[in-house]
């Protein structure tokens, strides 16, 4: 478990700090529409069209990652064909969430679950807004989001079942909490950010740990860019987080990456791609630039398409130097040029 010492800013600048999953409940779906992914709002045809008058959130204070219920109230009953109400927060909505909720004919209010991001490191007060067609934004509830106390709940571990895969294949990831999830389950934010190269682990934006459980698992694709490299996805809950590297290799024999850090160590990746590997494989390594070190050999486990190894850049290694990394296996040789830098 890792604790973050940096707090995110509060307010409109905190883009994507909160995500709302909108799924109308006990209100039905609009004809031809889908809860949470609605069709465009109809244009009002009468000056008597009801407007949003107010809204509430219950409970008014939640722990980050926990669900709440928002209720939007209209000034009068919805017309015969119902009404779509647009929802807004002081964040940017993404394609993950819906931005409208449907109020059926004759109803003057609708309630629905919301979830706010678990990646909140300090207490935040968030105002939610709504508007009916032809209406400006109206405050429709305020909720105080309190980060999870790391002494009580946090991220214990993020892990994947495979360290190296051929790009395009899948891995199964597991998030583990330090304590069982409370009532309603616990929302953990996931990030597919890549540390090196173009490797992206296709994580969902969140994973919900079921009530009473400490883990949740998911199977996701790993995307590469044709060169061996490593990604570093992460899981976040309040000020706690963990990351776990996943490397991807192309279908053919290859080695990488193309960057060596001065005075530090980066992760090298060698892959034999889709070649059969029932007994394991040993790959010989070499480099032609003084100040850059690699092991003489690296062993690829049986059944694996590749392995990782350290590439060490000396503290006095000049930046912007070009070198070549060479790998040899089974009578084949492959090379990769690299550049040094900070």
N, C-alpha and C positions, 0 to 999 in steps of 0.2 A: 504494500500500500504506500502511495506517495502522497505527500501533502503539498498543496500549492501555496506559495507565499504571495502570489499576485492575485489581487482582486480585480474582477472585471468592472468596467464603468457601468453606472446605472443610468437609465433614461434612453432617449432615442438613439444615442450613439451605440447602445449595447445591442447592435444588430444580431439577430438570431440567438440572443441569450435565452429567450423563452419561445417555446413552440406550443401551439394549442392544437390538440386533436379534436376536431369538432365532429360529433356523432349524435344527432338528435335522438332523444329517447322519449318514449311515451307520447310522441307527436306524430308518428307515421312518416312516410316518405311522400314527396310530391309526385303527382302523376308523371311518369317518365323521368323522374329524377332519382339521384342517389344520395342518401345522407352523407354529408361530409364532402361530396364532390358534386355540388349542384350545378344546374344549368343557369344561364344568366338571369338576373332579376327581370321580371316583367316591368314594362313602363306603366306607371300609375295612370288610370283612366278616369279617376274621380277625385275631386277635392276632399271627399270624405274618407279617402284611404287612411287607415290608422297609421300612426307614427310610433316610433320607439319613445316611451316616456321615461323608463328607468331600467335598472338592472341590478342584480345582486350576485355575489359569489359566496357559496357556503361549502366548507367553513371559510371564514374571512382570513384566517391565517393557516398556511399549510407548510409542510416541510418540502423542500425542493424535490421534485420527482414524484410527489404524491398527487393523486387526483383531487379535483374539487368539482362542484356543480355550479354552473352559471345559469341564472334565470334572467331572461329578457322579457319585459312587460311592455305591451302596446297600449296606446291610448284608447283602444276599443277593439271589438272582435275583428278577426281577419275576414276578408270578403269571401265570396262563394268559392273562388279558385285558390284560396290561401294566399300567403305572402312570403316572399323570401326576405330575410333580414341579413344584411351584411355585417360581418364581425371584424373588428380591428383591435390590435394592441399596439403599443409603442415599439414594435419590432417589425421585421420584414417577414411576411408569411412565405413559406416555401411550398413546393408541390406536394410535400408530405401531408399537409393539413388542408382541410376545407376552410373556406372563408365566408360561408353563408349557412344559415339554418332556416328550415321551413316551418312556418306556423300554419297549421291546418285551418280550414274554414271554421269560423265561429269561436276559435280560441283567441284569447287575448294575452297569452304568455306561453313560453316554451322553456323547458329546462334541458340541459345537456351536459355531459361530462367534459371537462377540460384537463389538460396536463401541461404543466410548465416545465421547462428544462431543469434537469437535475444538476446541470453544470453552473451552479450558483455558489459563489464563495463568500458572499456577504448578504445580509438581509436586504431585500428589495421590496418596495411598494409599487405594484403595477396596476395601472388603470386600464380597464378594457372598455372598448367603445363599440357601438352598434349604430346602424342607420337603416331606416326603411326607404323604399324607393322615393326619390324626390326630397329626401331629408338630409340635413347635415349630420355630422357625427354627434352622438349623444353619449355621455359617460354611462356605461352599463355594467358597473361593478368594479370594485377595488379589492385586490387580494395582496396580502403580505406574504412574501416567500422567504422562508428561513432556511439557510443551508443546513444540511444534515450535520449533526455533531460528530466529528470523526472519532470521538471517544465512545460513541454509541453505535454508529453505522457508517460504513464506508466501503470503498473498493478494496477487497483483499487481493484479487488476482484476476488477470486477463490472460488466457492461454489458448493456443491453437493445437489441433491434433497433428499437424505436419509443419515442419520447419521450412522445407523447400518443396515447391510444386512446379509443374510445367505450367506456364502462363495459360490462362483459360480454365484450369482445373479449379476445384473448390476445396475449401478448408472448413472445418467445424470449429468454431470458437466458443469459449465458455467464459462468462463473467461470474466471479464468486464474490459475495458480500462478506463482511465481517460478522454480520448477525442476520437472522431471518428477516425477510421482508414483512412489513406490517400490513394491516388490513388494506385491501384494494391492490396490493402489489406495489412494487417500487420501480420507478422509471429511471433507467441508467442511460446516460448519453454516450453514444459511440462516435468515434471519429476515424475516418479511413486515411488520415494524413500520411504522406509518404516521406520517409527520411532520406531516401536515396533514389535516384533514377525515376522511372515512370511507373513503378509498382504501386498499384492501388488495390487494397482489400475492400471488396464491395460491401461494407457493413451497412446495416440499416441505421437510421438516425437515432434510434433508441431501442433498447431491449427492456422488456418488463419482467422483472423477477416475480414469480407468483407469490401470493401471500403465504407466509410460513416457510418458504424455500430460501436457500442461500445462493442458488445458482440458476442460470438460464443459459441455454445453448442455441446456436444458430449456425446454419451452413451457408456460406457465401462464396462468390467467385473471386479469383485473384487475377487481376489484369496486369499485363506487362507491356513493354515497348520493344520487344525483340532482343533485349540485351539482359544478361544476368544482373539482378539488382535486388534490393531489399526495401520493403515498406515497414512502417512502424505504427500500426493502428493503436488506438487507445480507448479506454473507458473512463468516464468521469461521473462522480457523484459528490456534489458540494466541493470542498477543497481537497478531496482525495481522488487519486487516479492511478492507473497502471497502464503500461503498454507492453506489447509483445511483438517482436519482429517476425515477418513472414517474407521469405525470398521467393522470387519467380525466375525461372530459366526458360529460354526458348526451346523448341523441340530438338535442336541439334546441339552438338558439343560446342560449348562456349564458356568464356570466363569474363569477369568484370568486377567492379564497375570502372568507369573512366575517370575517377577522381581520387587523389590521394591528399590527405590533409597534413599540412606541416605541423610537426610536434604532436601528432595525435594518431589514433588508430581508427580506420574505417573497416567495415565488413566487406570482404571479398566474397564472391559467389562463383562457384564453378558448377556447370551442369552438363550431364550427358543426355539430357532431353528424354526422348521416348525410347532410347535404347534399353534392351533388356538388362536387368541388373539383379539377378537372383542371389548372387554371392557377395555383393559389395564391390567397390572399385577403388583403386588407388591412383590418384592423379599427381603427376610431378609438376611443380611450379618453379618459376624463375622470373627474375625481373632484371632489367638492364640499366637501371638508374641508381647510382650511389646515393645512399641515404634513405632508400625505400627497402623495407624488408618484408619477405613473405616466407612461410614455412616451405621446406623442401618438398613435402608431399602433403596431400589432404585425402582422407578416406571418406568415400561416399558410402553410407550404410546400405545394406542390401534392401532392394525394393525402392530406394529413394532415387529421384532424378538428379540430385545434386547435393552439395554441402557448402557450408560457409567456412571462412578462414580469415585471420586478421591480416591487414595490410598496414604496416607501421611506417609512419613518416617521421624522420628524425627532426629534432628541434632546429637544427641548422640547415635543413633542407630548403633550398631556394624555391620560392614560388614561381609559378608560370613555367616550370620545366616540363618537358614531354618525355615520357618513358613508355616502355612496352612490357606488358605482363604476358607471360607465356605459360600455357598449360599443355601437358602431353599425357595421353592415355590411349592404350590399345592400338598403338601405331599411328594415332592421329595427333596433330598439333594444331592448337588454336591460339591466337594472340588478341590482345586488346590494348590499344593505345590509351594512355591516361595523362592527365595534367595535374600538377601539384598546385596547392593553394591553401588558403586559410578557411 
